[in-house]
Amino acid sequence: MKIGTVTGSIWSTRKADCLHGQTFLVVDTMLGPVVAADQVGAGKGDKVLLVTGTVASKFCMEAPVDAAVVAIVDTEERNVRT
């Protein structure tokens, strides 16, 4: 899984039948921006968890996607070793 922040949306009036009803978000990650299928109703500014690859397509009913937003992060705690 990856953590990212939603920075925008992708709108498409024409798309494959298997993608109808699917919302796409632009998510900034440490590796750069990713377009991800939204599965949880995330919005601009939300910190989210992404899954990629085969796992992402399974969250999207086998649609041909390679990234999916599967959670909105409420809090994040990092333990820093000193």
Secondary structure, 3 states (H helix, E strand, C coil): CEEEEEEEEECCCCCCHHHCCCEEEEEEECCEEEEEEECCCCCCCCEEEEEECHHHHHHCCCCCCCEEEEEECCCCCCCCCC
